[in-house]
Amino acid sequence: MRGRLRGTVVAAGVPLVLALLGLPARAQPPPVPAPAPASSSPARASPAPDRLRAAAPAHPRPASSAHPPAAAPAAPEPAAPEPAAPESIPAYDVRLTLRTDGILQVRETITYDFARGGEHGIVRRVPFRHADRLYDVRDVRTSSSTGAPARARTLKLLHDVQISVGDRDREVRGRQAYVIEYDMAWVFTPRPDHDELVWDAIGDDWGVPIGNAAVRVEAPVPLRHATCNAGTPGLTTRCLRHRDGPYAVDFTQSGLRPHEGMTVRVRLPKRAIAVPPPRYAPPHWTGTWAGTGVLALAVGAMALAARRPVPSRRAGRALVATGVLLVVADLGDDVAEHGPWAFSLGDRCLAGLALMIVGAAVARARRYGMNQHAAGTLGEDYS
C-alpha cells in the first residue's frame, strides 16, 4: 500500500515541478526611491518621478525649511584602502674601529621600517667562516633607541652567526632603531709589505632595500689606502668617500637593492697594529681516492648482499657499530678544535660510512631471507 501511494505522489509531483521550472522568472520590482527627510508636517506618499517632472514649475523657487528637497544626495563611495608599503631600511650606519690589538670593533645602527605590520624584531647574520678562513664573533651587545625589545639571541649556523634582536612574545610596528655591537678577531690578513682588512660592513643577507648606508672607518694610524665598493660580487660601484681627518674615512651609498652590501678594503703599514696569524679550518671534504674507492665498493656490495649468502644479523650490526665509531673518531677532532660546523670528511669517515652501508645491507638481506624461509615453511605446513 505504501509503495503504491509513494508512486502516485511521485507521478503527480514530477509534472508539477517541470511546470514550475518552465515558468518565466518573475520580474523584480523597481527600486523604491529614498524617503524624503523628516519635517514638522505630516508624512505624505512620494509621487512618481514622471509626475514630479510634470508638476515642477518653469522657475522653481528656492527650497525652504517647510519644503525639504525630494531626495538627499548620494553618499560618496568609500575609497579603496591603499596597499601597505613593503619593509625597508631607511638608514644603515656602521662604524668600524681598528684597534691596536688586532680586534675589529663593529657598531651598527639599523633603522628598520616594519611597514607591513607586526614583527618580532630583526635578524643579522655575521660570517665567521669564508671558504676555509675562520673568524671569531664575540661580545655581542644590542640595544634600541626607540624602546623596541632588543634582547639578543645568537645561533651558530654553517658559516654565519645569526644574531636575533627582539622578543618572541612581543611584536613591533612602524619604524624602529636597533644598535648591534660586536668584536671580530682574526679578520686582518698579513701581507709581505702591509696588513690588510677586507670586510663587508653590511652583508648581503638583507632581503629589503636600504635607502642610505654609511660606513665610517677609524684607525690608530693615518688611513692612506681605504676603498669601498657597493653592490653584489661582480657588479659593484665605488662608494662616495669623505675624509674626516687623517684617522677616519666615511663611505656613503644610497639606493641599495636587496642582497647588496658595502665591502671595505683597508691597507695598513706593517706593525701599525698587532695582527695575529689567520686561522683556517680544514675543508669539509678531505677524502682521497682511496677513501672514495672504499665507499664505492661498499655501495656495490649492497647488490651482492641480496644475491649471495650473507652472515648473521649480528655481524651486520657489528659492522654498523664499527663504522659509527670511525665516523665519530674522524669528526671529533675537528669539532672539538673548531666547533660543531667545522667538520671534515676524511678517509676514516669514508671508511666508516662504507662499513655502515655494508652492515645495513647485511642486516636487511638476512632479515629478508628469514622472512622468505618462514613463508616457505608456513606454505609447506598448509600443504
ChimeraX attribute file (.defattr): number of C-alpha atoms within 10 A of each C-alpha:
attribute: neighborCount
match mode: 1-to-1
recipient: residues
	/A:1	5
	/A:2	7
	/A:3	7
	/A:4	9
	/A:5	10
	/A:6	10
	/A:7	11
	/A:8	11
	/A:9	10
	/A:10	12
	/A:11	11
	/A:12	10
	/A:13	12
	/A:14	10
	/A:15	11
	/A:16	12
	/A:17	10
	/A:18	10
	/A:19	10
	/A:20	10
	/A:21	10
	/A:22	9
	/A:23	8
	/A:24	7
	/A:25	8
	/A:26	6
	/A:27	6
	/A:28	6
	/A:29	6
	/A:30	6
	/A:31	6
	/A:32	6
	/A:33	11
	/A:34	11
	/A:35	11
	/A:36	15
	/A:37	11
	/A:38	9
	/A:39	11
	/A:40	7
	/A:41	8
	/A:42	6
	/A:43	10
	/A:44	7
	/A:45	7
	/A:46	12
	/A:47	9
	/A:48	9
	/A:49	9
	/A:50	8
	/A:51	9
	/A:52	12
	/A:53	9
	/A:54	8
	/A:55	8
	/A:56	9
	/A:57	9
	/A:58	6
	/A:59	6
	/A:60	7
	/A:61	7
	/A:62	7
	/A:63	9
	/A:64	8
	/A:65	8
	/A:66	9
	/A:67	10
	/A:68	13
	/A:69	13
	/A:70	14
	/A:71	11
	/A:72	11
	/A:73	7
	/A:74	7
	/A:75	6
	/A:76	6
	/A:77	6
	/A:78	6
	/A:79	6
	/A:80	6
	/A:81	6
	/A:82	6
	/A:83	7
	/A:84	9
	/A:85	11
	/A:86	12
	/A:87	18
	/A:88	21
	/A:89	21
	/A:90	17
	/A:91	17
	/A:92	22
	/A:93	18
	/A:94	22
	/A:95	18
	/A:96	20
	/A:97	18
	/A:98	20
	/A:99	15
	/A:100	15
	/A:101	12
	/A:102	17
	/A:103	20
	/A:104	22
	/A:105	18
	/A:106	18
	/A:107	21
	/A:108	20
	/A:109	20
	/A:110	21
	/A:111	21
	/A:112	22
	/A:113	21
	/A:114	21
	/A:115	15
	/A:116	14
	/A:117	14
	/A:118	12
	/A:119	16
	/A:120	19
	/A:121	22
	/A:122	15
	/A:123	16
	/A:124	17
	/A:125	20
	/A:126	22
	/A:127	20
	/A:128	21
	/A:129	20
	/A:130	12
	/A:131	12
	/A:132	12
	/A:133	15
	/A:134	20
	/A:135	20
	/A:136	16
	/A:137	18
	/A:138	13
	/A:139	9
	/A:140	15
	/A:141	17
	/A:142	21
	/A:143	19
	/A:144	19
	/A:145	12
	/A:146	12
	/A:147	11
	/A:148	21
	/A:149	21
	/A:150	23
	/A:151	16
	/A:152	17
	/A:153	15
	/A:154	14
	/A:155	11
	/A:156	17
	/A:157	14
	/A:158	12
	/A:159	17
	/A:160	17
	/A:161	19
	/A:162	17
	/A:163	21
	/A:164	20
	/A:165	25
	/A:166	24
	/A:167	18
	/A:168	12
	/A:169	7
	/A:170	12
	/A:171	14
	/A:172	18
	/A:173	16
	/A:174	13
	/A:175	16
	/A:176	19
	/A:177	19
	/A:178	23
	/A:179	18
	/A:180	20
	/A:181	17
	/A:182	16
	/A:183	17
	/A:184	20
	/A:185	20
	/A:186	21
	/A:187	23
	/A:188	26
	/A:189	15
	/A:190	19
	/A:191	12
	/A:192	6
	/A:193	10
	/A:194	13
	/A:195	19
	/A:196	20
	/A:197	17
	/A:198	15
	/A:199	17
	/A:200	17
	/A:201	23
	/A:202	24
	/A:203	17
	/A:204	17
	/A:205	14
	/A:206	18
	/A:207	12
	/A:208	17
	/A:209	18
	/A:210	25
	/A:211	15
	/A:212	15
	/A:213	24
	/A:214	22
	/A:215	25
	/A:216	21
	/A:217	21
	/A:218	21
	/A:219	20
	/A:220	15
	/A:221	15
	/A:222	15
	/A:223	19
	/A:224	14
	/A:225	11
	/A:226	18
	/A:227	18
	/A:228	24
	/A:229	20
	/A:230	24
	/A:231	20
	/A:232	18
	/A:233	11
	/A:234	6
	/A:235	9
	/A:236	15
	/A:237	13
	/A:238	15
	/A:239	22
	/A:240	15
	/A:241	17
	/A:242	12
	/A:243	13
	/A:244	12
	/A:245	10
	/A:246	13
	/A:247	14
	/A:248	20
	/A:249	20
	/A:250	20
	/A:251	23
	/A:252	19
	/A:253	23
	/A:254	17
	/A:255	12
	/A:256	19
	/A:257	17
	/A:258	16
	/A:259	16
	/A:260	24
	/A:261	24
	/A:262	27
	/A:263	22
	/A:264	22
	/A:265	15
	/A:266	19
	/A:267	20
	/A:268	23
	/A:269	16
	/A:270	15
	/A:271	11
	/A:272	17
	/A:273	19
	/A:274	15
	/A:275	20
	/A:276	15
	/A:277	11
	/A:278	14
	/A:279	15
	/A:280	16
	/A:281	18
	/A:282	16
	/A:283	15
	/A:284	15
	/A:285	11
	/A:286	13
	/A:287	17
	/A:288	11
	/A:289	9
	/A:290	12
	/A:291	21
	/A:292	16
	/A:293	14
	/A:294	18
	/A:295	22
	/A:296	13
	/A:297	13
	/A:298	21
	/A:299	15
	/A:300	13
	/A:301	16
	/A:302	18
	/A:303	13
	/A:304	15
	/A:305	19
	/A:306	16
	/A:307	9
	/A:308	9
	/A:309	12
	/A:310	17
	/A:311	14
	/A:312	13
	/A:313	18
	/A:314	13
	/A:315	15
	/A:316	24
	/A:317	17
	/A:318	16
	/A:319	21
	/A:320	23
	/A:321	15
	/A:322	17
	/A:323	24
	/A:324	18
	/A:325	14
	/A:326	20
	/A:327	20
	/A:328	14
	/A:329	14
	/A:330	20
	/A:331	18
	/A:332	16
	/A:333	14
	/A:334	19
	/A:335	15
	/A:336	11
	/A:337	11
	/A:338	15
	/A:339	12
	/A:340	14
	/A:341	15
	/A:342	23
	/A:343	21
	/A:344	20
	/A:345	18
	/A:346	21
	/A:347	22
	/A:348	19
	/A:349	24
	/A:350	25
	/A:351	24
	/A:352	27
	/A:353	22
	/A:354	25
	/A:355	24
	/A:356	25
	/A:357	21
	/A:358	26
	/A:359	27
	/A:360	20
	/A:361	24
	/A:362	28
	/A:363	23
	/A:364	17
	/A:365	25
	/A:366	21
	/A:367	14
	/A:368	13
	/A:369	15
	/A:370	12
	/A:371	12
	/A:372	12
	/A:373	12
	/A:374	11
	/A:375	11
	/A:376	11
	/A:377	12
	/A:378	11
	/A:379	10
	/A:380	8
	/A:381	7
	/A:382	6
	/A:383	6
